[in-house]
Amino acid sequence: MSRILMVEDGHDNAFALLDHLCNAGHEVEHIGDGASALDRILSSPPALTLLDVVLPQIDGLEVLQKVRSHSDHPIIMLTARTREVDRLRGLDLGADDYVCKPFSPREVVARVHTVLRRHAQRDGASAAPSKAVSFRDAHGGAQLEGHALDLTRRELLLLRTLSRDPGRVFTRSKLLEAAFPEALDVNERAVDGHIKNLRKKLTAVAPSHGWIRSIYGVGFSFAERPA
């Protein structure tokens, strides 16, 4: 059983979701404002927080930002803000997932289990960066499952970023920061072309596995080969 903190100002939504979480075997605490939630997360962290964006006192994005300055505590955002820019901002600030209202409580429970499992793997023995990818040094080349890769500097930086945390979804803006650290006027879509070329080179070495996965409307993640 996991202790879940649900930070939700809309009580009807909260109670419906609370019932599903409890039926799934979780212990759930409900808080209705951002300031109290921030204090609870920092003083007595639950296993995971479900965090609404629109909250009294401190909004959910500010809570997320303050928590991320201290820890990588699992947080799933719940919000009625469905615009792509809002989703991307939450993910850029470090949210583990983003669920738009109206949502299915069963879907939220499934996402809770996915995020908890991913964090358990990250904190355990298998939590390391990808075992399939290795780097010779900070500026040198890379290998995929022992096979040398002929990568450009941008591709190398992208692969280093993606493979250090398999399964994590990186937004285009995060990948842009990683691959173009010195550029100020590069469009986020420039990432797509380099990802396309990187995919081809990974597939040429190991064609039986899709190493880089696209997350529609968000970005990309590195898919470790199943053990």
N, C-alpha and C positions, 0 to 999 in steps of 0.2 A: 504494500500500500504506500502511495506517495502523498505527501502533503502539498496541496495545490492552493495557491492564493489567487482568488478571483477579484479583480479590481474593476468594478462595473457599476455605473451610476443608475442604469435602467433596471429596476428591480424585477420586472417580469422576465426579461432576458436572463438575468442572473439566476433566478430560481429554477427556470427550466433547465439551464445548463448545469446548475448545481446538482439537480436530481440525477442527471445522466452521469456526471462524474462520480457521485457517491455510489450509484449502481455499478459503476465500473471498478469499485473498490478503493477509491481515493478518499482521503480526508480533505475537506474543502473549507477554507475560511473566506468569507466575503467582506470586502472593504469597499466603501463607496466614494472615497476621495483620494486624490493623488498624494497629498502630504502624508496621510496616515500610511498609505501603501509604501511610500518610499522609506519611511521609518521602519516599517516591519521587514521589508526586504533586506535592508542593510543591517538590522539588529538581529533578526532571526530568519534567515533565508529559507523559504520553502523549497521543495524540489523543483517547482516551476510556477511561474506567474502568468496568468491570463490578464492582459492589461488593456483596458479601454483607452481610447485616445482622448475623448472629450470627458473631462473629469473636473469636479470642483477643486479650487485652490491651486493645484499644479496639474497641467495636462499630462497625458500619458507619454507623449514624446519627450517631455522634459524629465519625467521620471526615468524613462529608458536611458536617456543621455547621462543622467547622474549615476544610475546603477552601473552603466558600462564603464564609468571612470574608476570603478572599484572592483568589478568582477564580471565574469562571463555567465552569470546566472541565467538559466533558460527563461526566455520571455516570448510569449506569443501575443501579438497585438490583435485586439478585437475592435472593429470600428465600422461606422457607417460611411466613412470617407472612402469612396471607391475609385477616385482618380489615380492614374498611374503615378503621378508625381508624389502623392501622399504615401502610396505603398513603397515607392523607392526610398523616400526619406526615412521611413521606419526601418527598412532593411539596411540602409546606409548607417543608421545610428546603432545598428547591432541587434535588431530583433531576429529571433530564430525563425519566425513564421508570421504571416499576416493574414487574418481571416476577416473578410468583409461581411457586414450585416446586410440582409438577414442571412443567418447561417443555420445549418443543421447541427443540433447539439451532438449528434452521433459523429458527424464529420470532425467537430472540434475535439471530441474525445480521441478519435483516431490520430489526429495531429498531435495531441498531447503525448500519446504513447510513442509516436515517431520521434518527437523532439527529445523526450526522456531517454529513449534508447540510444539516440545519436550522442547525447551528452555522456551517457554511461560508457559508451565505447571510447569517447574522446578522453575521459578521465581514467580509463582502464589501460590494460597493457597494450591493447590494439589502437590506442588513441593517437599514435604517432602519425607523422606525415605518411604519404603513400609509400608503400614498400616496393611498388613497381618502378618508381622513378628515383634516380640518384643523380647528384650533381658533383662534378669534380671539384669545383671551388666557386667562390662568389661570382667570378667573371667567366668561368669556363663553360664547357659544354655539359650536356645531360645524357643520361642513358635511360631507356625504357626496357625493363626486364633484361638488362645486360646488353642491349643493343644500342650503339651510339646513335644519337640524333643530331642531324645537321640543322641547327636552329639559328634564326636571326636573334639579335639582342632582344627585340620586342617579344618574340615567341618564347624565348628563354625566361624572361621576366613573368610572362603570363603563366607558363607552366609551373614555375616556382611558386607563384601565388596560389594557383588552383590546387596543386598537388600537396601543399603543406597541410590542407584541411579537407580531405576527401568527404564528399557529401554536402559540404557547406555551399550555399548558393551565394555567389559573388555578383553584385550588381555591376553593370557596365561602368558606372562611375568609379567604383572601387578598383576594377581592373584597369581603368584608364589611369588612375593614380599610380598603379603598380608598373604599368608598361611605358608610360610617358611621364615620368616624374619631373622632367624639366620643361614640359610643354604646358602652356597656359591656354592655348586657343584651339586645341584638338577636339573635334566632335566625338561624343561617346560612341557613335557608330563606327569609328575607326577601329574599335576593338573587334568588331565582327569579322572584318577582313583578315586580321591576324589570327583570330580563333579558327577561321576556316582553313587557313594554311597550316596551322598547328595540328588541327585534326587530321589533315591529309598525311602529315609526317608521322603521327602516332599510328594511324591506321596502316601505313605502309610497313611499319615494323611489326605490329600486332593487330591484324585485321579482324580477329574474331571477337573483339570487344569494343564497345563504344565508350571511349575514354572521357570525352567531354560532352556533357549533356546540356541542351538548351532548356531554360526555364522560361516559358512564354511570358513576355512582358516584364521580365525581371533581369535575367542575366544567364550565368553559366555555372556549372559545378563539375568537379572531377569525380568520375565514377571508378572507384577501386575495383579490380577484378575480384569476384567472390572467392573466398578462401576455399 
